[in-house]
Structure formats: C-alpha cells, structure tokens
Amino acid sequence: MLMTGKISISRTGVLIASRDNIHADDWICINLDSFNDHQSLYALYCNPLGIKGDSRFEGGQEDFSVDIVWYSEGKIDDEGYTVELKIPFKSIRFSHKDPVEMGVIFERKISRRSG
C-alpha cells in the first residue's frame, strides 16, 4: 500500500529524532483498522523529515513497543511538507476475505497549536 500526502503550512515544528520519538513534532498518522471491525488498529506516524513512529491499539490500550516493517520519506519545501508511506501487506495482520476491506482514519498534529 502506498500513500502520499502534501501538507501546506507556513512553518513546521520538527526535530531530528529517533524512531517512535516524534510525538512533540508535527506529524501525520494513518490509522489502519485492518480487520474493519472497530476493535483494533495500526497507527503509522510520520514527521516532515520522514522519521516514523508506530503503535498497535487494541482493548483500549496503545502499545508503542511494536515495530512494524514499513517505509517513510518526508520532504520540507517552501509550501509545507510531503510525506510518502509504503506499507507492505505482509507487515500487518488483516482479513483475507475477498475483497479485503480496511478502515482508515487520518490524523495530523501541528505542534505549535498543541498545548
């Protein structure tokens, strides 16, 4: 699965950080409800530099200790930033029904607006 997003902003809040340590930055998040059952999801975070974070949400708890195999790139330009996420299906569990149906929720954090 390949997802690309262009975020238009006048400035961005971002630091060079290690994986799973970007929550103070601006970021986007793709939440995949891979079974489309509203019970659990994979959260894939990416900051403007392409540094990623991920978690698994299940039973009302978010677990940041998971490290899903996926790829990200980010680029900051004069208009904002662009991120590209590549998520190999073999990296996540999902129903093999035909057709495969997944729920998706998009999130965005703007650090200068967060309290």
C-alpha positions as a Python dict, from the first residue, in 0.01 Angstrom:
ca = {
    (1, 'M'): (0, 0, 0),
    (2, 'L'): (141, 341, -94),
    (3, 'M'): (10, 668, 49),
    (4, 'T'): (138, 1016, -27),
    (5, 'G'): (23, 1340, 130),
    (6, 'K'): (107, 1707, 73),
    (7, 'I'): (68, 1924, 384),
    (8, 'S'): (58, 2301, 320),
    (9, 'I'): (175, 2516, 612),
    (10, 'S'): (377, 2833, 664),
    (11, 'R'): (621, 2670, 906),
    (12, 'T'): (671, 2335, 1071),
    (13, 'G'): (785, 2216, 1412),
    (14, 'V'): (1024, 1927, 1368),
    (15, 'L'): (1344, 1793, 1518),
    (16, 'I'): (1569, 1512, 1407),
    (17, 'A'): (1463, 1230, 1637),
    (18, 'S'): (1481, 855, 1664),
    (19, 'R'): (1203, 619, 1565),
    (20, 'D'): (898, 638, 1793),
    (21, 'N'): (1024, 966, 1943),
    (22, 'I'): (842, 1216, 1720),
    (23, 'H'): (529, 1295, 1921),
    (24, 'A'): (645, 1650, 2005),
    (25, 'D'): (687, 1723, 1630),
    (26, 'D'): (436, 1798, 1359),
    (27, 'W'): (320, 1464, 1219),
    (28, 'I'): (58, 1284, 1021),
    (29, 'C'): (-81, 946, 1122),
    (30, 'I'): (-251, 677, 917),
    (31, 'N'): (-465, 457, 1141),
    (32, 'L'): (-547, 125, 974),
    (33, 'D'): (-834, -81, 1109),
    (34, 'S'): (-702, -380, 919),
    (35, 'F'): (-998, -607, 1000),
    (36, 'N'): (-1252, -321, 965),
    (37, 'D'): (-1408, -433, 1294),
    (38, 'H'): (-1359, -117, 1507),
    (39, 'Q'): (-1172, -327, 1766),
    (40, 'S'): (-805, -256, 1694),
    (41, 'L'): (-579, -66, 1458),
    (42, 'Y'): (-225, 2, 1348),
    (43, 'A'): (-111, 364, 1384),
    (44, 'L'): (166, 476, 1149),
    (45, 'Y'): (309, 820, 1235),
    (46, 'C'): (545, 1020, 1016),
    (47, 'N'): (701, 1362, 1075),
    (48, 'P'): (802, 1608, 797),
    (49, 'L'): (1152, 1458, 777),
    (50, 'G'): (1015, 1107, 722),
    (51, 'I'): (1104, 986, 1072),
    (52, 'K'): (844, 736, 1176),
    (53, 'G'): (667, 601, 1478),
    (54, 'D'): (415, 321, 1506),
    (55, 'S'): (182, 158, 1752),
    (56, 'R'): (-88, -103, 1786),
    (57, 'F'): (-416, -4, 1952),
    (58, 'E'): (-626, -283, 2099),
    (59, 'G'): (-852, -324, 2401),
    (60, 'G'): (-839, 48, 2478),
    (61, 'Q'): (-458, 48, 2507),
    (62, 'E'): (-199, 189, 2267),
    (63, 'D'): (125, -13, 2254),
    (64, 'F'): (425, 181, 2119),
    (65, 'S'): (663, -111, 2164),
    (66, 'V'): (564, -267, 1831),
    (67, 'D'): (795, -205, 1536),
    (68, 'I'): (608, -269, 1212),
    (69, 'V'): (813, -303, 893),
    (70, 'W'): (718, -10, 670),
    (71, 'Y'): (891, 273, 489),
    (72, 'S'): (859, 651, 500),
    (73, 'E'): (1005, 956, 332),
    (74, 'G'): (950, 1321, 408),
    (75, 'K'): (1050, 1644, 241),
    (76, 'I'): (1007, 2003, 358),
    (77, 'D'): (969, 2272, 91),
    (78, 'D'): (851, 2634, 66),
    (79, 'E'): (483, 2537, 80),
    (80, 'G'): (494, 2283, 363),
    (81, 'Y'): (592, 1921, 351),
    (82, 'T'): (524, 1597, 168),
    (83, 'V'): (532, 1250, 318),
    (84, 'E'): (520, 913, 146),
    (85, 'L'): (440, 592, 332),
    (86, 'K'): (488, 241, 195),
    (87, 'I'): (323, -34, 398),
    (88, 'P'): (388, -392, 287),
    (89, 'F'): (76, -601, 348),
    (90, 'K'): (294, -878, 492),
    (91, 'S'): (377, -640, 780),
    (92, 'I'): (22, -628, 918),
    (93, 'R'): (-246, -880, 1004),
    (94, 'F'): (-572, -846, 812),
    (95, 'S'): (-871, -1048, 696),
    (96, 'H'): (-810, -1233, 371),
    (97, 'K'): (-1172, -1202, 261),
    (98, 'D'): (-1235, -1112, -99),
    (99, 'P'): (-1242, -816, -129),
    (100, 'V'): (-1017, -704, 157),
    (101, 'E'): (-1181, -418, 347),
    (102, 'M'): (-996, -193, 591),
    (103, 'G'): (-1099, 117, 779),
    (104, 'V'): (-870, 420, 772),
    (105, 'I'): (-852, 730, 991),
    (106, 'F'): (-617, 1018, 907),
    (107, 'E'): (-472, 1238, 1182),
    (108, 'R'): (-250, 1543, 1175),
    (109, 'K'): (-70, 1717, 1459),
    (110, 'I'): (50, 2077, 1431),
    (111, 'S'): (293, 2114, 1722),
    (112, 'R'): (269, 2492, 1754),
    (113, 'R'): (-108, 2456, 1811),
    (114, 'S'): (-76, 2180, 2070),
    (115, 'G'): (-83, 2271, 2435),
}
